[in-house]
Amino acid sequence: MSNVPADLRYAKSHEWLKPASDGTATVGITDYAQNSLGDITYVQLPKVGTVFAAGQVFGVVESVKAASDLYLPVAGEVIEVNTALDSAPETVNQDAYGAGWILKLKLTAPDSVNGLLDAAAYEKAIA
């Protein structure tokens, strides 16, 4: 059974998003996604300052099983990336919702977060 924290929002493409009160959000991949991929060997990070539309590919995660595109759940500008993943991509496997975060985003439309799945809906989607 996958860990699905109640305080996060989820995309059907298995990215999670944690909105903050200042109009920013942290993004990563879910416990379900990292478990499905297996041992993660590489995370391609976007450049800080890049602006993405909702649903646009922002990076790639490679594992011993496959490579998967990463899709941004909502539109925004990348304000920080987790450079620790360059030397330790396995952190995503070890702590998908904590130290394994991938990027921080300045949201273009903060209300768009409401269009993402809540924990109950995501659990149903992966059941």
C-alpha positions, 0 to 999 in steps of 0.5 A: 500500500502506497503512502498518500499524505492527506495534506497534498494534492495529486496529478493523475500522472503521479506528481504531488504538489504541496501549496504554500500560503505565499503562492508557491508550491513544492512538487515531487513524485508520489510514493506509488510512482517511485515504487513502480519505477524501482531504484531511481538512478537519475533525475533531470531537473528543470532550470530555475526561471523556466515557466511551464504550462500545466501538464507540460513535461518539466523533467525525466526520472530514470530508474533501473526499470524505465525512464518516465517524463515528469509533468507539472501539475499546474502552471508556474515558474520554477523558483528552486530545484533540488540539486541534491538529487544530482548526486543522490537521486535515490533520495526520491525512493527513500523520502518521496514526500520530504527530502526527495522533492524535485522543484519549487514553483511560483504558481501562475494561478494558485486556484488551479491547485483546486483542480488536482486530486485530493488524497482520497481521489488519488488513492482511488485512482491507484487502487 
